[in-house]
Amino acid sequence: MKIRQIVYSKSFTKKLERFSKKDKEKILKKIHIFWQNPFTPSLKTHKLTGNLKNYWSFSISVNLRIMFQFAKQGTIAFIDIGSHEIYK
C-alpha cells in the first residue's frame, strides 16, 4: 500500500507537542518508516479489536503506540499517541 497523505487529529497533535525533543525525533523516525511501509515488521502494526475494531496501531517503543485509521485511498489518519492507555 502506498501512503499518499497522513492527517493528524487535534488530540494526536496536542499530545505530540508534549513530548521531549529526543522523543519527538524517535517518533518522527518511526513515522518515516511507517510512511515507507506501514507493515514493516519492526513497527508491529496490528489491527485492534472490540470497540476499536476500525483502528490499527503500531509501536514507537515498548511503551509508546500510535493509533491510526485507514481513511480514503492512500490517506492515513493518526488518531492518538501514547501508552496502552490510548486503547481504553
Long-range contacts (C-beta under 8 A, 24 or more apart in sequence): 1-38, 1-39, 1-74, 2-74, 3-34, 3-35, 3-38, 3-74, 3-75, 3-76, 4-73, 4-74, 4-75, 5-74, 5-75, 5-76, 6-31, 6-35, 6-75, 6-76, 6-77, 6-78, 7-71, 7-75, 7-76, 7-77, 7-78, 8-77, 8-78, 9-77, 9-78, 9-79, 9-80, 11-79, 11-80, 12-66, 12-78, 12-79, 12-80, 12-81, 15-80, 15-81, 15-82, 16-81, 23-64, 26-60, 26-61, 27-60, 27-64, 27-66, 27-81, 30-58, 30-59, 30-60, 30-66, 31-66, 34-58, 34-66, 38-76, 48-87, 52-87, 55-79, 57-87
